[in-house]
């Protein structure tokens, strides 16, 4: 069922209706905030912040005295009903993350989802985003990309995700912490090969750093450091097209390996995929097509 709502007003105080304002804040440099965001933070009744200490610094910088309440991953289930109640009572609330755009790899989506369910107006106040900032200076294709954010911590789930992504031809965007970024890069290298990569560290901050090059070179540079600090955005180039396959050569190789070594089709497909540097799925599909055309081995 299609749900509609009235066009939100530009000011939190224009109408008595409660509204949830999703406000983007700086990812580092304090000046990376819009005039509209500053005005909104001043005019709402309450600010729900992922990190109240971090947000307080921003509020002090712009002389904003609006009351703060914490809203993070550990209290979202308890805090959400409280905030929804205030919104339905006509109070205006601004949702902010510790840096960047709320609901992008943070618990903000939980509150927004509940507000939408309750038909509460949600108003975007756009601004900084680490993913978009990194993409804009990456030099990698930006006409189409996939935002992954933080990968699963469990090795099996992480490997499964990377296997699914390796055939994508779009630029891949990851977020990662200093403790896990080297491990992630090693896994991507093993699963996807030595692709072009861009690593953005501490974007817009004093120690901003951009590393570009083959993934192995960026990994080598980081591995040589005694410690890593900051927030990392990793961009990895998508697969550069699907290679053309010589159907006859593939078929000949399948026949030879199966008859000479008496191996299963699965093992043969795996070896040929490695030999031709293509996916096993692609080799298997080509083999089935050739078989259907009457060229069975």
LINNORZI-V106801 format. One record per backbone hydrogen bond with DSSP energy under -0.5 kcal/mol. CO is the residue of the C=O (numbers start at 1). NH is the residue of the N-H. Records with the same first field share a line. If there is no record, write none. Layout:
CO->NH ; NH
This chain:
11->14
18->121
19->21 ; 93
20->22 ; 123
21->23 ; 95
22->24 ; 125
25->100
29->32
31->33
34->38
35->39
36->40
37->41
38->42
39->43
40->44
46->48 ; 94
47->49 ; 69
48->96
49->71
51->55
52->56
53->57
54->58
55->59
56->60
57->61
58->62
59->64
60->63
63->65
67->47
69->49
72->75 ; 76
75->79
76->80
77->81
78->82
79->83
80->84
81->85
82->86
83->87
84->88
85->89
86->91
87->90
92->45 ; 46
93->21 ; 95
94->48 ; 96
95->23
96->50
100->25 ; 102
101->104
103->105
106->109
107->110 ; 111
108->112
109->113
110->114
111->115
112->116
113->117
114->118
115->120
116->119
121->20
122->124
123->22
124->126
125->24
129->133
130->134
131->135
132->136
133->137
134->137
135->138 ; 139
144->171
146->148 ; 173
149->175
154->158
155->159
156->160
157->161
158->162
159->163
160->164
161->165
162->166
165->168
168->239
171->146
172->174 ; 236
173->148 ; 149
174->234
176->232
177->180 ; 181
180->184
181->185
182->186
183->187
184->188
185->189
186->190
187->191
188->192 ; 193
189->193
193->195
195->215
196->237
197->213
198->200 ; 235
199->201 ; 211
200->233
201->209
202->205
205->208
209->201
211->199
213->197
214->217 ; 218
215->219
216->220
217->221
218->222
219->223
220->224
222->225
231->202
232->176
233->200 ; 235
234->174
235->198
236->172
239->241
241->243
245->247
246->250
247->251
248->252
249->253
250->254
251->255
252->256
253->257
254->258
255->259
256->260
257->261 ; 263
258->262
264->268
265->269
266->270
267->271
268->272
269->273
270->274
271->275
272->276
273->277 ; 278
279->283
280->284
281->285
282->286
283->287
284->288
285->289
286->290
287->291
288->292
289->293
290->295
291->294
